[in-house]
Amino acid sequence: MIVIMTSTQKLREDPNSHHRPQPNPSCRRYVPSRGGGSNRPLPTMSRLLLILFSVVALCAVISAAPSRQKRGFRNAALSTARGFGKRMQQSEDMGLHEDLSRPMASNWFAEQVARSPALAKYLVEKVIDQNGDGLIHPDEVYQSL
């Protein structure tokens, strides 16, 4: 219920009242509230629907977020590269660390083979022993020439 007073109406004051002045009861008229709103609490069904809608909206927002991969504990020692550079180390041992894309003199290459038994073994295994059985047959020697 809403009480409307016009500017010509006077407020009646009670001399014993220490509160704000009250409007004159004879000047009151009833005006129904607009919008159908009330100060009553929401019914339980409306509350449940509001909570349900909030939960559904929250779940939709969470599922739309990018998923984070869940992984177990990773040891810091595993994050280092293992086996990296092993081929480079072998080629340095054999004297092949220089650029092999350029042409090289046959004298220089023969000296490198003579100085490095590992290089000689590598050449025999890769160039002459074609079937990889560890034995050099006369046919393999003639095929490589």
N, CA, C and O atoms as a GROMACS GRO file, in nm:
protein
  580
    1MET      N    1   0.084  -0.117   0.000
    1MET     CA    2   0.000   0.000   0.000
    1MET      C    3   0.089   0.123   0.000
    1MET      O    4   0.183   0.132   0.078
    2ILE      N    5   0.058   0.215  -0.087
    2ILE     CA    6   0.137   0.337  -0.099
    2ILE      C    7   0.051   0.455  -0.059
    2ILE      O    8  -0.065   0.464  -0.099
    3VAL      N    9   0.107   0.545   0.019
    3VAL     CA   10   0.035   0.664   0.064
    3VAL      C   11   0.088   0.781  -0.017
    3VAL      O   12   0.208   0.806  -0.020
    4ILE      N   13  -0.002   0.853  -0.082
    4ILE     CA   14   0.035   0.970  -0.160
    4ILE      C   15  -0.022   1.092  -0.091
    4ILE      O   16  -0.140   1.095  -0.053
    5MET      N   17   0.061   1.193  -0.076
    5MET     CA   18   0.015   1.318  -0.016
    5MET      C   19   0.038   1.430  -0.116
    5MET      O   20   0.138   1.431  -0.188
    6THR      N   21  -0.054   1.520  -0.120
    6THR     CA   22  -0.037   1.636  -0.206
    6THR      C   23   0.038   1.743  -0.129
    6THR      O   24   0.051   1.736  -0.007
    7SER      N   25   0.088   1.841  -0.201
    7SER     CA   26   0.167   1.946  -0.136
    7SER      C   27   0.080   2.036  -0.048
    7SER      O   28   0.134   2.106   0.038
    8THR      N   29  -0.051   2.036  -0.066
    8THR     CA   30  -0.137   2.121   0.015
    8THR      C   31  -0.174   2.055   0.147
    8THR      O   32  -0.222   2.122   0.238
    9GLN      N   33  -0.153   1.926   0.158
    9GLN     CA   34  -0.186   1.857   0.283
    9GLN      C   35  -0.076   1.882   0.384
    9GLN      O   36   0.042   1.889   0.349
   10LYS      N   37  -0.114   1.895   0.505
   10LYS     CA   38  -0.018   1.921   0.612
   10LYS      C   39   0.007   1.793   0.690
   10LYS      O   40  -0.079   1.706   0.699
   11LEU      N   41   0.124   1.785   0.743
   11LEU     CA   42   0.158   1.672   0.827
   11LEU      C   43   0.112   1.699   0.968
   11LEU      O   44   0.124   1.810   1.020
   12ARG      N   45   0.059   1.597   1.026
   12ARG     CA   46   0.014   1.611   1.163
   12ARG      C   47   0.127   1.565   1.254
   12ARG      O   48   0.183   1.457   1.237
   13GLU      N   49   0.159   1.646   1.348
   13GLU     CA   50   0.266   1.614   1.441
   13GLU      C   51   0.207   1.583   1.576
   13GLU      O   52   0.118   1.652   1.625
   14ASP      N   53   0.259   1.478   1.635
   14ASP     CA   54   0.219   1.441   1.770
   14ASP      C   55   0.323   1.500   1.864
   14ASP      O   56   0.442   1.472   1.848
   15PRO      N   57   0.282   1.579   1.959
   15PRO     CA   58   0.382   1.642   2.046
   15PRO      C   59   0.459   1.540   2.128
   15PRO      O   60   0.572   1.568   2.168
   16ASN      N   61   0.401   1.423   2.154
   16ASN     CA   62   0.472   1.321   2.232
   16ASN      C   63   0.562   1.234   2.145
   16ASN      O   64   0.642   1.156   2.198
   17SER      N   65   0.551   1.245   2.015
   17SER     CA   66   0.628   1.159   1.924
   17SER      C   67   0.763   1.223   1.895
   17SER      O   68   0.773   1.341   1.862
   18HIS      N   69   0.864   1.143   1.906
   18HIS     CA   70   1.000   1.191   1.874
   18HIS      C   71   1.044   1.140   1.737
   18HIS      O   72   1.160   1.155   1.698
   19HIS      N   73   0.953   1.081   1.666
   19HIS     CA   74   0.983   1.029   1.533
   19HIS      C   75   0.943   1.131   1.430
   19HIS      O   76   0.893   1.239   1.463
   20ARG      N   77   0.964   1.097   1.306
   20ARG     CA   78   0.927   1.191   1.201
   20ARG      C   79   0.776   1.208   1.196
   20ARG      O   80   0.702   1.120   1.240
   21PRO      N   81   0.731   1.317   1.145
   21PRO     CA   82   0.586   1.346   1.144
   21PRO      C   83   0.510   1.246   1.059
   21PRO      O   84   0.560   1.201   0.956
   22GLN      N   85   0.389   1.212   1.100
   22GLN     CA   86   0.302   1.119   1.030
   22GLN      C   87   0.204   1.197   0.944
   22GLN      O   88   0.162   1.306   0.981
   23PRO      N   89   0.166   1.141   0.828
   23PRO     CA   90   0.067   1.211   0.746
   23PRO      C   91  -0.071   1.207   0.812
   23PRO      O   92  -0.100   1.120   0.895
   24ASN      N   93  -0.152   1.300   0.774
   24ASN     CA   94  -0.288   1.309   0.827
   24ASN      C   95  -0.367   1.187   0.781
   24ASN      O   96  -0.376   1.164   0.660
   25PRO      N   97  -0.427   1.107   0.872
   25PRO     CA   98  -0.496   0.985   0.832
   25PRO      C   99  -0.618   1.012   0.745
   25PRO      O  100  -0.658   0.925   0.668
   26SER      N  101  -0.675   1.125   0.756
   26SER     CA  102  -0.795   1.152   0.675
   26SER      C  103  -0.758   1.180   0.530
   26SER      O  104  -0.846   1.175   0.443
   27CYS      N  105  -0.634   1.209   0.501
   27CYS     CA  106  -0.593   1.242   0.364
   27CYS      C  107  -0.536   1.123   0.289
   27CYS      O  108  -0.495   1.136   0.174
   28ARG      N  109  -0.533   1.007   0.352
   28ARG     CA  110  -0.473   0.891   0.286
   28ARG      C  111  -0.568   0.834   0.182
   28ARG      O  112  -0.690   0.833   0.201
   29ARG      N  113  -0.511   0.789   0.076
   29ARG     CA  114  -0.590   0.713  -0.021
   29ARG      C  115  -0.507   0.596  -0.070
   29ARG      O  116  -0.384   0.604  -0.074
   30TYR      N  117  -0.570   0.489  -0.106
   30TYR     CA  118  -0.504   0.365  -0.144
   30TYR      C  119  -0.469   0.369  -0.291
   30TYR      O  120  -0.554   0.396  -0.376
   31VAL      N  121  -0.343   0.341  -0.320
   31VAL     CA  122  -0.298   0.328  -0.460
   31VAL      C  123  -0.232   0.191  -0.472
   31VAL      O  124  -0.134   0.165  -0.403
   32PRO      N  125  -0.283   0.104  -0.556
   32PRO     CA  126  -0.223  -0.030  -0.569
   32PRO      C  127  -0.082  -0.018  -0.629
   32PRO      O  128  -0.055   0.068  -0.712
   33SER      N  129   0.007  -0.107  -0.585
   33SER     CA  130   0.145  -0.104  -0.637
   33SER      C  131   0.147  -0.154  -0.780
   33SER      O  132   0.070  -0.242  -0.818
   34ARG      N  133   0.236  -0.096  -0.858
   34ARG     CA  134   0.245  -0.132  -0.999
   34ARG      C  135   0.347  -0.243  -1.018
   34ARG      O  136   0.436  -0.262  -0.935
   35GLY      N  137   0.334  -0.317  -1.128
   35GLY     CA  138   0.431  -0.419  -1.163
   35GLY      C  139   0.408  -0.550  -1.092
   35GLY      O  140   0.479  -0.647  -1.120
   36GLY      N  141   0.314  -0.558  -1.005
   36GLY     CA  142   0.285  -0.683  -0.937
   36GLY      C  143   0.392  -0.726  -0.839
   36GLY      O  144   0.384  -0.836  -0.785
   37GLY      N  145   0.492  -0.643  -0.814
   37GLY     CA  146   0.599  -0.679  -0.723
   37GLY      C  147   0.554  -0.670  -0.580
   37GLY      O  148   0.466  -0.591  -0.546
   38SER      N  149   0.613  -0.749  -0.497
   38SER     CA  150   0.581  -0.743  -0.355
   38SER      C  151   0.709  -0.762  -0.278
   38SER      O  152   0.812  -0.804  -0.333
   39ASN      N  153   0.702  -0.731  -0.152
   39ASN     CA  154   0.820  -0.747  -0.068
   39ASN      C  155   0.824  -0.886  -0.006
   39ASN      O  156   0.911  -0.914   0.078
   40ARG      N  157   0.733  -0.974  -0.045
   40ARG     CA  158   0.732  -1.109   0.008
   40ARG      C  159   0.849  -1.188  -0.049
   40ARG      O  160   0.891  -1.162  -0.162
   41PRO      N  161   0.902  -1.282   0.026
   41PRO     CA  162   1.010  -1.365  -0.028
   41PRO      C  163   0.960  -1.452  -0.142
   41PRO      O  164   0.841  -1.483  -0.150
   42LEU      N  165   1.052  -1.492  -0.231
   42LEU     CA  166   1.015  -1.576  -0.344
   42LEU      C  167   0.965  -1.711  -0.295
   42LEU      O  168   1.015  -1.763  -0.196
   43PRO      N  169   0.868  -1.768  -0.363
   43PRO     CA  170   0.823  -1.903  -0.326
   43PRO      C  171   0.938  -2.003  -0.345
   43PRO      O  172   1.033  -1.976  -0.419
   44THR      N  173   0.929  -2.115  -0.280
   44THR     CA  174   1.037  -2.213  -0.285
   44THR      C  175   1.060  -2.266  -0.425
   44THR      O  176   1.175  -2.295  -0.461
   45MET      N  177   0.957  -2.282  -0.506
   45MET     CA  178   0.975  -2.331  -0.642
   45MET      C  179   1.054  -2.231  -0.725
   45MET      O  180   1.141  -2.271  -0.803
   46SER      N  181   1.027  -2.104  -0.709
   46SER     CA  182   1.102  -2.002  -0.782
   46SER      C  183   1.248  -2.000  -0.737
   46SER      O  184   1.338  -1.982  -0.819
   47ARG      N  185   1.270  -2.019  -0.609
   47ARG     CA  186   1.408  -2.024  -0.558
   47ARG      C  187   1.483  -2.142  -0.618
   47ARG      O  188   1.598  -2.130  -0.661
   48LEU      N  189   1.416  -2.257  -0.621
   48LEU     CA  190   1.480  -2.375  -0.677
   48LEU      C  191   1.512  -2.357  -0.824
   48LEU      O  192   1.620  -2.396  -0.870
   49LEU      N  193   1.419  -2.297  -0.899
   49LEU     CA  194   1.445  -2.273  -1.041
   49LEU      C  195   1.560  -2.175  -1.060
   49LEU      O  196   1.642  -2.192  -1.151
   50LEU      N  197   1.567  -2.073  -0.977
   50LEU     CA  198   1.676  -1.976  -0.985
   50LEU      C  199   1.810  -2.043  -0.955
   50LEU      O  200   1.909  -2.018  -1.025
   51ILE      N  201   1.815  -2.127  -0.853
   51ILE     CA  202   1.938  -2.198  -0.819
   51ILE      C  203   1.977  -2.294  -0.930
   51ILE      O  204   2.094  -2.303  -0.967
   52LEU      N  205   1.879  -2.367  -0.984
   52LEU     CA  206   1.906  -2.461  -1.092
   52LEU      C  207   1.959  -2.388  -1.216
   52LEU      O  208   2.056  -2.434  -1.277
   53PHE      N  209   1.898  -2.278  -1.251
   53PHE     CA  210   1.945  -2.200  -1.366
   53PHE      C  211   2.088  -2.149  -1.343
   53PHE      O  212   2.170  -2.151  -1.435
   54SER      N  213   2.116  -2.105  -1.221
   54SER     CA  214   2.251  -2.056  -1.190
   54SER      C  215   2.355  -2.167  -1.202
   54SER      O  216   2.463  -2.145  -1.256
   55VAL      N  217   2.322  -2.286  -1.154
   55VAL     CA  218   2.415  -2.400  -1.162
   55VAL      C  219   2.438  -2.440  -1.307
   55VAL      O  220   2.552  -2.466  -1.346
   56VAL      N  221   2.332  -2.445  -1.387
   56VAL     CA  222   2.346  -2.481  -1.528
   56VAL      C  223   2.430  -2.378  -1.602
   56VAL      O  224   2.516  -2.414  -1.682
   57ALA      N  225   2.407  -2.250  -1.575
   57ALA     CA  226   2.487  -2.145  -1.640
   57ALA      C  227   2.633  -2.154  -1.598
   57ALA      O  228   2.722  -2.136  -1.682
   58LEU      N  229   2.659  -2.182  -1.472
   58LEU     CA  230   2.796  -2.195  -1.424
   58LEU      C  231   2.865  -2.315  -1.487
   58LEU      O  232   2.982  -2.306  -1.525
   59CYS      N  233   2.795  -2.427  -1.499
   59CYS     CA  234   2.853  -2.546  -1.563
   59CYS      C  235   2.883  -2.520  -1.710
   59CYS      O  236   2.984  -2.567  -1.761
   60ALA      N  237   2.796  -2.446  -1.777
   60ALA     CA  238   2.819  -2.415  -1.918
   60ALA      C  239   2.942  -2.327  -1.935
   60ALA      O  240   3.019  -2.345  -2.029
   61VAL      N  241   2.961  -2.233  -1.844
   61VAL     CA  242   3.078  -2.145  -1.852
   61VAL      C  243   3.205  -2.224  -1.824
   61VAL      O  244   3.306  -2.204  -1.891
   62ILE      N  245   3.201  -2.314  -1.727
   62ILE     CA  246   3.319  -2.394  -1.693
   62ILE      C  247   3.355  -2.489  -1.806
   62ILE      O  248   3.473  -2.505  -1.838
   63SER      N  249   3.255  -2.553  -1.868
   63SER     CA  250   3.284  -2.647  -1.976
   63SER      C  251   3.331  -2.576  -2.102
   63SER      O  252   3.398  -2.637  -2.185
   64ALA      N  253   3.297  -2.449  -2.119
   64ALA     CA  254   3.341  -2.375  -2.236
   64ALA      C  255   3.485  -2.329  -2.223
   64ALA      O  256   3.548  -2.295  -2.323
   65ALA      N  257   3.538  -2.328  -2.102
   65ALA     CA  258   3.677  -2.286  -2.080
   65ALA      C  259   3.770  -2.393  -2.136
   65ALA      O  260   3.736  -2.512  -2.135
   66PRO      N  261   3.889  -2.353  -2.185
   66PRO     CA  262   3.982  -2.453  -2.238
   66PRO      C  263   4.027  -2.548  -2.127
   66PRO      O  264   4.058  -2.506  -2.015
   67SER      N  265   4.030  -2.676  -2.160
   67SER     CA  266   4.065  -2.774  -2.058
   67SER      C  267   4.215  -2.775  -2.034
   67SER      O  268   4.295  -2.759  -2.126
   68ARG      N  269   4.251  -2.793  -1.911
   68ARG     CA  270   4.391  -2.799  -1.873
   68ARG      C  271   4.432  -2.945  -1.865
   68ARG      O  272   4.364  -3.026  -1.803
   69GLN      N  273   4.542  -2.977  -1.928
   69GLN     CA  274   4.587  -3.115  -1.923
   69GLN      C  275   4.641  -3.145  -1.785
   69GLN      O  276   4.718  -3.068  -1.727
   70LYS      N  277   4.599  -3.257  -1.733
   70LYS     CA  278   4.644  -3.297  -1.600
   70LYS      C  279   4.749  -3.405  -1.618
   70LYS      O  280   4.722  -3.512  -1.672
   71ARG      N  281   4.868  -3.376  -1.572
   71ARG     CA  282   4.977  -3.472  -1.583
   71ARG      C  283   5.030  -3.502  -1.444
   71ARG      O  284   5.012  -3.424  -1.350
   72GLY      N  285   5.094  -3.614  -1.434
   72GLY     CA  286   5.154  -3.652  -1.308
   72GLY      C  287   5.284  -3.577  -1.285
   72GLY      O  288   5.322  -3.489  -1.362
   73PHE      N  289   5.349  -3.613  -1.179
   73PHE     CA  290   5.475  -3.550  -1.142
   73PHE      C  291   5.581  -3.585  -1.245
   73PHE      O  292   5.595  -3.702  -1.283
   74ARG      N  293   5.656  -3.486  -1.289
   74ARG     CA  294   5.765  -3.508  -1.384
   74ARG      C  295   5.897  -3.478  -1.315
   74ARG      O  296   5.914  -3.373  -1.255
   75ASN      N  297   5.987  -3.571  -1.325
   75ASN     CA  298   6.118  -3.555  -1.267
   75ASN      C  299   6.197  -3.452  -1.348
   75ASN      O  300   6.192  -3.455  -1.471
   76ALA      N  301   6.268  -3.364  -1.282
   76ALA     CA  302   6.344  -3.260  -1.352
   76ALA      C  303   6.458  -3.320  -1.433
   76ALA      O  304   6.499  -3.261  -1.533
   77ALA      N  305   6.508  -3.436  -1.393
   77ALA     CA  306   6.618  -3.499  -1.468
   77ALA      C  307   6.570  -3.548  -1.604
   77ALA      O  308   6.651  -3.561  -1.696
   78LEU      N  309   6.441  -3.574  -1.618
   78LEU     CA  310   6.389  -3.622  -1.746
   78LEU      C  311   6.372  -3.510  -1.848
   78LEU      O  312   6.352  -3.537  -1.966
   79SER      N  313   6.379  -3.386  -1.805
   79SER     CA  314   6.358  -3.276  -1.897
   79SER      C  315   6.482  -3.245  -1.979
   79SER      O  316   6.476  -3.166  -2.073
   80THR      N  317   6.595  -3.305  -1.945
   80THR     CA  318   6.716  -3.282  -2.023
   80THR      C  319   6.715  -3.374  -2.144
   80THR      O  320   6.656  -3.482  -2.141
   81ALA      N  321   6.779  -3.331  -2.250
   81ALA     CA  322   6.784  -3.410  -2.372
   81ALA      C  323   6.880  -3.526  -2.352
   81ALA      O  324   6.995  -3.508  -2.314
   82ARG      N  325   6.830  -3.645  -2.379
   82ARG     CA  326   6.914  -3.763  -2.368
   82ARG      C  327   6.948  -3.812  -2.506
   82ARG      O  328   6.862  -3.819  -2.593
   83GLY      N  329   7.074  -3.845  -2.527
   83GLY     CA  330   7.117  -3.897  -2.657
   83GLY      C  331   7.145  -3.788  -2.758
   83GLY      O  332   7.181  -3.818  -2.872
   84PHE      N  333   7.129  -3.664  -2.719
   84PHE     CA  334   7.153  -3.555  -2.813
   84PHE      C  335   7.303  -3.537  -2.833
   84PHE      O  336   7.377  -3.523  -2.736
   85GLY      N  337   7.347  -3.538  -2.958
   85GLY     CA  338   7.488  -3.514  -2.988
   85GLY      C  339   7.574  -3.638  -2.988
   85GLY      O  340   7.696  -3.627  -3.001
   86LYS      N  341   7.515  -3.756  -2.974
   86LYS     CA  342   7.597  -3.876  -2.973
   86LYS      C  343   7.662  -3.899  -3.109
   86LYS      O  344   7.778  -3.940  -3.116
   87ARG      N  345   7.590  -3.875  -3.215
   87ARG     CA  346   7.649  -3.894  -3.348
   87ARG      C  347   7.762  -3.796  -3.372
   87ARG      O  348   7.863  -3.830  -3.433
   88MET      N  349   7.745  -3.675  -3.324
   88MET     CA  350   7.850  -3.575  -3.340
   88MET      C  351   7.976  -3.619  -3.267
   88MET      O  352   8.087  -3.598  -3.317
   89GLN      N  353   7.960  -3.679  -3.150
   89GLN     CA  354   8.075  -3.724  -3.073
   89GLN      C  355   8.147  -3.837  -3.147
   89GLN      O  356   8.270  -3.839  -3.149
   90GLN      N  357   8.074  -3.929  -3.207
   90GLN     CA  358   8.136  -4.038  -3.281
   90GLN      C  359   8.211  -3.986  -3.402
   90GLN      O  360   8.321  -4.032  -3.432
   91SER      N  361   8.152  -3.889  -3.472
   91SER     CA  362   8.220  -3.836  -3.590
   91SER      C  363   8.345  -3.758  -3.552
   91SER      O  364   8.441  -3.755  -3.628
   92GLU      N  365   8.344  -3.695  -3.434
   92GLU     CA  366   8.466  -3.626  -3.390
   92GLU      C  367   8.575  -3.726  -3.357
   92GLU      O  368   8.692  -3.702  -3.384
   93ASP      N  369   8.536  -3.840  -3.297
   93ASP     CA  370   8.634  -3.943  -3.266
   93ASP      C  371   8.699  -3.997  -3.392
   93ASP      O  372   8.817  -4.032  -3.392
   94MET      N  373   8.623  -4.004  -3.500
   94MET     CA  374   8.677  -4.057  -3.624
   94MET      C  375   8.744  -3.950  -3.708
   94MET      O  376   8.800  -3.981  -3.813
   95GLY      N  377   8.740  -3.827  -3.667
   95GLY     CA  378   8.800  -3.721  -3.745
   95GLY      C  379   8.710  -3.669  -3.854
   95GLY      O  380   8.758  -3.609  -3.951
   96LEU      N  381   8.578  -3.690  -3.842
   96LEU     CA  382   8.484  -3.646  -3.945
   96LEU      C  383   8.410  -3.520  -3.906
   96LEU      O  384   8.305  -3.490  -3.961
   97HIS      N  385   8.464  -3.445  -3.812
   97HIS     CA  386   8.392  -3.328  -3.762
   97HIS      C  387   8.396  -3.212  -3.861
   97HIS      O  388   8.322  -3.115  -3.842
   98GLU      N  389   8.476  -3.219  -3.961
   98GLU     CA  390   8.480  -3.111  -4.061
   98GLU      C  391   8.364  -3.127  -4.158
   98GLU      O  392   8.296  -3.230  -4.158
   99ASP      N  393   8.341  -3.028  -4.237
   99ASP     CA  394   8.230  -3.027  -4.333
   99ASP      C  395   8.256  -3.131  -4.442
   99ASP      O  396   8.355  -3.122  -4.514
  100LEU      N  397   8.166  -3.228  -4.454
  100LEU     CA  398   8.183  -3.335  -4.552
  100LEU      C  399   8.110  -3.306  -4.683
  100LEU      O  400   8.113  -3.389  -4.774
  101SER      N  401   8.046  -3.191  -4.694
  101SER     CA  402   7.975  -3.160  -4.818
  101SER      C  403   8.069  -3.105  -4.925
  101SER      O  404   8.032  -3.099  -5.042
  102ARG      N  405   8.188  -3.065  -4.887
  102ARG     CA  406   8.285  -3.015  -4.985
  102ARG      C  407   8.368  -3.131  -5.042
  102ARG      O  408   8.384  -3.233  -4.975
  103PRO      N  409   8.418  -3.116  -5.161
  103PRO     CA  410   8.510  -3.220  -5.212
  103PRO      C  411   8.640  -3.217  -5.134
  103PRO      O  412   8.684  -3.112  -5.087
  104MET      N  413   8.702  -3.334  -5.120
  104MET     CA  414   8.828  -3.341  -5.046
  104MET      C  415   8.932  -3.412  -5.132
  104MET      O  416   8.899  -3.492  -5.220
  105ALA      N  417   9.055  -3.383  -5.103
  105ALA     CA  418   9.165  -3.444  -5.178
  105ALA      C  419   9.179  -3.590  -5.137
  105ALA      O  420   9.162  -3.624  -5.020
  106SER      N  421   9.209  -3.676  -5.233
  106SER     CA  422   9.221  -3.818  -5.203
  106SER      C  423   9.340  -3.847  -5.112
  106SER      O  424   9.335  -3.939  -5.031
  107ASN      N  425   9.448  -3.768  -5.125
  107ASN     CA  426   9.564  -3.786  -5.037
  107ASN      C  427   9.525  -3.758  -4.891
  107ASN      O  428   9.560  -3.833  -4.800
  108TRP      N  429   9.454  -3.651  -4.873
  108TRP     CA  430   9.412  -3.614  -4.736
  108TRP      C  431   9.323  -3.723  -4.678
  108TRP      O  432   9.338  -3.761  -4.562
  109PHE      N  433   9.229  -3.774  -4.760
  109PHE     CA  434   9.137  -3.878  -4.712
  109PHE      C  435   9.212  -4.006  -4.678
  109PHE      O  436   9.181  -4.070  -4.577
  110ALA      N  437   9.309  -4.044  -4.759
  110ALA     CA  438   9.389  -4.164  -4.731
  110ALA      C  439   9.467  -4.148  -4.602
  110ALA      O  440   9.482  -4.243  -4.525
  111GLU      N  441   9.518  -4.027  -4.576
  111GLU     CA  442   9.589  -4.002  -4.450
  111GLU      C  443   9.494  -4.014  -4.331
  111GLU      O  444   9.532  -4.069  -4.227
  112GLN      N  445   9.374  -3.963  -4.344
  112GLN     CA  446   9.276  -3.972  -4.235
  112GLN      C  447   9.240  -4.118  -4.206
  112GLN      O  448   9.227  -4.156  -4.090
  113VAL      N  449   9.224  -4.199  -4.311
  113VAL     CA  450   9.193  -4.340  -4.292
  113VAL      C  451   9.311  -4.411  -4.225
  113VAL      O  452   9.292  -4.497  -4.139
  114ALA      N  453   9.434  -4.374  -4.266
  114ALA     CA  454   9.553  -4.438  -4.208
  114ALA      C  455   9.570  -4.400  -4.062
  114ALA      O  456   9.616  -4.482  -3.982
  115ARG      N  457   9.535  -4.277  -4.025
  115ARG     CA  458   9.551  -4.230  -3.886
  115ARG      C  459   9.442  -4.281  -3.793
  115ARG      O  460   9.465  -4.296  -3.673
  116SER      N  461   9.325  -4.306  -3.846
  116SER     CA  462   9.211  -4.339  -3.760
  116SER      C  463   9.159  -4.480  -3.791
  116SER      O  464   9.093  -4.500  -3.893
  117PRO      N  465   9.189  -4.575  -3.705
  117PRO     CA  466   9.135  -4.710  -3.728
  117PRO      C  467   8.981  -4.714  -3.720
  117PRO      O  468   8.918  -4.796  -3.787
  118ALA      N  469   8.923  -4.627  -3.640
  118ALA     CA  470   8.776  -4.624  -3.630
  118ALA      C  471   8.715  -4.580  -3.762
  118ALA      O  472   8.610  -4.632  -3.802
  119LEU      N  473   8.778  -4.485  -3.831
  119LEU     CA  474   8.729  -4.441  -3.961
  119LEU      C  475   8.743  -4.552  -4.064
  119LEU      O  476   8.653  -4.573  -4.145
  120ALA      N  477   8.854  -4.623  -4.061
  120ALA     CA  478   8.874  -4.733  -4.154
  120ALA      C  479   8.769  -4.842  -4.132
  120ALA      O  480   8.712  -4.894  -4.227
  121LYS      N  481   8.742  -4.874  -4.005
  121LYS     CA  482   8.641  -4.975  -3.973
  121LYS      C  483   8.503  -4.929  -4.019
  121LYS      O  484   8.426  -5.009  -4.074
  122TYR      N  485   8.472  -4.804  -3.998
  122TYR     CA  486   8.342  -4.749  -4.039
  122TYR      C  487   8.326  -4.758  -4.191
  122TYR      O  488   8.220  -4.797  -4.240
  123LEU      N  489   8.430  -4.723  -4.266
  123LEU     CA  490   8.423  -4.729  -4.412
  123LEU      C  491   8.406  -4.873  -4.460
  123LEU      O  492   8.328  -4.899  -4.553
  124VAL      N  493   8.477  -4.966  -4.399
  124VAL     CA  494   8.464  -5.106  -4.439
  124VAL      C  495   8.322  -5.156  -4.411
  124VAL      O  496   8.263  -5.224  -4.494
  125GLU      N  497   8.267  -5.122  -4.294
  125GLU     CA  498   8.132  -5.168  -4.259
  125GLU      C  499   8.026  -5.108  -4.349
  125GLU      O  500   7.931  -5.177  -4.387
  126LYS      N  501   8.039  -4.981  -4.384
  126LYS     CA  502   7.933  -4.913  -4.460
  126LYS      C  503   7.949  -4.924  -4.611
  126LYS      O  504   7.850  -4.928  -4.683
  127VAL      N  505   8.075  -4.928  -4.660
  127VAL     CA  506   8.095  -4.924  -4.805
  127VAL      C  507   8.123  -5.062  -4.862
  127VAL      O  508   8.064  -5.100  -4.964
  128ILE      N  509   8.210  -5.139  -4.798
  128ILE     CA  510   8.252  -5.266  -4.857
  128ILE      C  511   8.159  -5.380  -4.814
  128ILE      O  512   8.112  -5.455  -4.899
  129ASP      N  513   8.133  -5.395  -4.684
  129ASP     CA  514   8.047  -5.503  -4.634
  129ASP      C  515   7.901  -5.464  -4.656
  129ASP      O  516   7.837  -5.410  -4.566
  130GLN      N  517   7.850  -5.492  -4.774
  130GLN     CA  518   7.717  -5.445  -4.812
  130GLN      C  519   7.604  -5.525  -4.748
  130GLN      O  520   7.497  -5.469  -4.724
  131ASN      N  521   7.625  -5.653  -4.721
  131ASN     CA  522   7.517  -5.732  -4.662
  131ASN      C  523   7.518  -5.727  -4.510
  131ASN      O  524   7.426  -5.778  -4.447
  132GLY      N  525   7.621  -5.666  -4.448
  132GLY     CA  526   7.625  -5.644  -4.304
  132GLY      C  527   7.646  -5.769  -4.221
  132GLY      O  528   7.609  -5.771  -4.104
  133ASP      N  529   7.703  -5.875  -4.278
  133ASP     CA  530   7.724  -5.998  -4.201
  133ASP      C  531   7.856  -5.999  -4.125
  133ASP      O  532   7.882  -6.094  -4.050
  134GLY      N  533   7.940  -5.898  -4.143
  134GLY     CA  534   8.068  -5.891  -4.074
  134GLY      C  535   8.180  -5.962  -4.148
  134GLY      O  536   8.294  -5.961  -4.102
  135LEU      N  537   8.149  -6.024  -4.260
  135LEU     CA  538   8.249  -6.092  -4.344
  135LEU      C  539   8.255  -6.022  -4.478
  135LEU      O  540   8.153  -5.981  -4.533
  136ILE      N  541   8.377  -6.009  -4.531
  136ILE     CA  542   8.392  -5.945  -4.662
  136ILE      C  543   8.416  -6.055  -4.765
  136ILE      O  544   8.516  -6.125  -4.760
  137HIS      N  545   8.324  -6.069  -4.856
  137HIS     CA  546   8.333  -6.167  -4.964
  137HIS      C  547   8.396  -6.101  -5.086
  137HIS      O  548   8.387  -5.979  -5.100
  138PRO      N  549   8.458  -6.177  -5.172
  138PRO     CA  550   8.519  -6.118  -5.292
  138PRO      C  551   8.415  -6.046  -5.380
  138PRO      O  552   8.447  -5.946  -5.444
  139ASP      N  553   8.293  -6.097  -5.381
  139ASP     CA  554   8.189  -6.031  -5.461
  139ASP      C  555   8.162  -5.889  -5.409
  139ASP      O  556   8.139  -5.798  -5.489
  140GLU      N  557   8.164  -5.870  -5.277
  140GLU     CA  558   8.140  -5.738  -5.219
  140GLU      C  559   8.252  -5.642  -5.254
  140GLU      O  560   8.227  -5.524  -5.279
  141VAL      N  561   8.374  -5.690  -5.258
  141VAL     CA  562   8.488  -5.604  -5.293
  141VAL      C  563   8.475  -5.560  -5.438
  141VAL      O  564   8.497  -5.443  -5.469
  142TYR      N  565   8.439  -5.653  -5.528
  142TYR     CA  566   8.428  -5.618  -5.669
  142TYR      C  567   8.309  -5.525  -5.696
  142TYR      O  568   8.315  -5.440  -5.784
  143GLN      N  569   8.200  -5.543  -5.620
  143GLN     CA  570   8.083  -5.458  -5.640
  143GLN      C  571   8.110  -5.314  -5.596
  143GLN      O  572   8.058  -5.220  -5.655
  144SER      N  573   8.191  -5.297  -5.492
  144SER     CA  574   8.218  -5.162  -5.444
  144SER      C  575   8.316  -5.088  -5.533
  144SER      O  576   8.322  -4.965  -5.530
  145LEU      N  577   8.393  -5.162  -5.614
  145LEU     CA  578   8.487  -5.097  -5.706
  145LEU      C  579   8.412  -5.058  -5.828
  145LEU      O  580   8.469  -5.001  -5.921
   0.00000   0.00000   0.00000
